[in-house]
Amino acid sequence: MTAPVIGVLALQGDVREHLAALRAQGAEPVPVRRPEELAAVDGLVVPGGESTTMVKLADRFGLLEPLRAAVRRGLPAYGSCAGMILLADRVLDAPADQQTIGGLDVTVRRNAFGRQIDSFESRVELAGVPGGPLHAVFIRAPWVEQAGPAVEVLGRVVGGPADGKIVAVRQGRLVATSFHPELTGDTRVHALFVDLVRAARDADPDGADLGADDGGTQP
């Protein structure tokens, strides 16, 4: 069976680190900057970075509407940190003109844990990820303020002033984390996503690219 082709949105942020983590899990990772590159992938990672900059660049590259359409059609996507913000349907503490790709029925609060100086590391238990807690790096991280009924909460903060805050979610083929697994060398979150992409590709009856402008259905 051929390796799934998984794109990493390569406009800004932790692109190289995600490419390496996906490759370590047997995927064929490719950078995505243009609609035609998006059309060729089986899944997509939206990396950490600066969410307002990323969405403005996506709009400038003519990629924002194709991204939204691909997610609506069922393209598997994983967002880390800023990627969580971009996959959210609703964002708090955002500029008035903040746009998102959307798809996750969540309300996300930007920079919820504070500024860059308040970045921290912790351990997070993640449902569906075996092997014990993950070492999680939070950098100007968001959290999920509210999750819709179709959203599965995968992980929460344990202890401290943010105890119980949601930092990992899944809804169908969409996964998002507040933290940066690509920075720790622990590729278990990427393994979870690669498995999700493989399952979505196998479930597609026509074998069509879910990132393309036509074809692709979400079972």
N, C-alpha and C positions, 0 to 999 in steps of 0.2 A: 504494500500500500504506500502510495506516495505521501511525503510529508505535507502537512497543511501549510499553505502559504499565509503567513500572518504579517500584516503591515504594522508599522509603527508610525504614527503621525509625526512627521519629521520637520515641523515648522519651528519648534523651540522646545527646550526641555531635555529630559534624560533619555534621549533617543538611543545613543550607543549602548547604554546599560541594558535597556530593554531588548535590543537586538541580540545582545550576548546571552541574556537569560532565556530568551525564546529558542535560540540555537541549541543551548544546553539541554533543552527539553525535546529535541527532535523535530522542531518546526523549521520551516524555511522562512526566515525573517527578511523583510524588505522595507526600506523607508518609503513613506507615502507623502508626496507633496502635491500631486496633481490628480484630477478626477480619473484619468485613464489608469493611473497606478492603483487607486482605490478600487476600480472595477475588476482588478485582477486578483484580489485577495479573498481568502476564506474567513478571515477574522481581522480585527484591528485593535491595537493598543493605543490609547490616548495617554501620553506620559505626563509626569509632573512638570511643572514650569510655572509660567505666569498666565493665568486663565484668560485675562482680558487681551493680552498680547497674542495668545494663540488663536483666539476666535477672530480677532481682527485680521491676522495673517491668513487664516482659513478663508475668510470672506474675500480678501484681496486676491488669493490664488484661485478663486472660483470653486472652492472646495466645500464651503459651508453647507449649501443646499444639497449637494451630492452626499455628504456625510449624514445629514438628517434623513434623506430618502433611504440610504442604505440601512440605517438603524431601524427605520420603520419596516423595511422589508425583512428584517430578521438577521442582519449581519451581526455575528457575535462581536462584542466589544468589551474591552477591559480598560478602566480608567483608574490611574493612581494619582492621588492628591489633586492637582489641577484637573486631571482627567475625570475625577469624580464630579467636580463642579461642572465640567462641560457636558457630562452625560445626564446631569440632573434636570428635571423639568422646572424646578423652582430654586432660586438662589437668594439668600439673605445677605445683607451687608455688602451688596454689589453696587457698582456704578449703575446709574439709571439706564444706560444704554447697553448693559451686559446682555449678550446673547449666549445661548447654549445650543448644543446639538440636541439634547433632550433624549428621552426614551425611558429614563428611570423615574418612577413615580415617587420621588423624594424631594424634600426641601433641605437644601444644604446651606450651612452657614460658612461663608468664606473666612479664612484666617481665624477660625474659631479658637484655636489654641494659643493665639497671640502672634506677635511679629517674629522675624527671623531669629532674634535673640532668645525667644522663648521656645525654639526648636528643642526637641527632646527625643529620647529613645525609651522604649518600653517593651514589654512582652504581651502578646495578644493571642488568645486562643481563637482559632478560626474554624468554624463548623465546616466539615467536608475536607479539611486539610489534616491528614494524619501526621504523627511524629511529634506532638507536643506543641507548646506555644511558639509563635514566631517572634523573632527579634525585630521590632517595628521601629522605623525611623520616621518621625513626624517633623516636617519642615513647613512652617507657616500653613499648617494643615487645616482643612475643613473638617467638620463632622456633620452627620445627618441629624437634623433637628426633628424631622418627621418623615416616616416611611408609610407608603400606601399599603393597602391590604394584600397586594400581589407581590410585595417586596419581602424577601427572606433576609433577616438580619443574620449575618455571618459572624460578626465580632463586635465587641464593646470594650471600652476602656474599663479596667479594673483598678480601683483605688484612686486616691488623689481627688482634687477638686472637680475633675471631669468624669468621675466614676459613673459608669453606665451609659456614657455617650456612645452612639453608634459610629463605628469606624470602618465597617465592611458590610456590603450588601450584595444581593443578587436578585435580579428579576429576569426570569427566562434566560436569554442568551447574553444578558448584560451583567457585568460584575464591576464593582468599584471598591477601592480602599482609600482611606484617608492617608495612609502611610506609603512608603516607598520601598517595596520589596526588592526592587532592582538595585538598591544600594547596599544590600547586606550580603550578597552571595547565596542567600537562601532562595531557591527557585521554586518552592512549593506552590506559591500563588500562580506562577507562570505555568506550572504543570497542570494545575486545576483548569486554567484557561485553555491551554492547548488541548486537553481532553474534551472540554466543552466545544471547541472549534471542530475537532474530529467528529464528535457526535452530531453536530449540526450539519456538517458536510455529508455524513452518511445518511442523515434523515432527509436530505433534500432529494426528492424523487428524480429530478432532472439533472442533478449534478451541476447546476448552474452556479456561477459566481454570485454570491449574495451581495457583493459590493457593486455589481453591475447595474446599469440603468434599467434593465428589464430582466424578468425571471427572478426566481428565488422566493420561496415562501417559507414562513415560519410555522412548523407543525404545532 
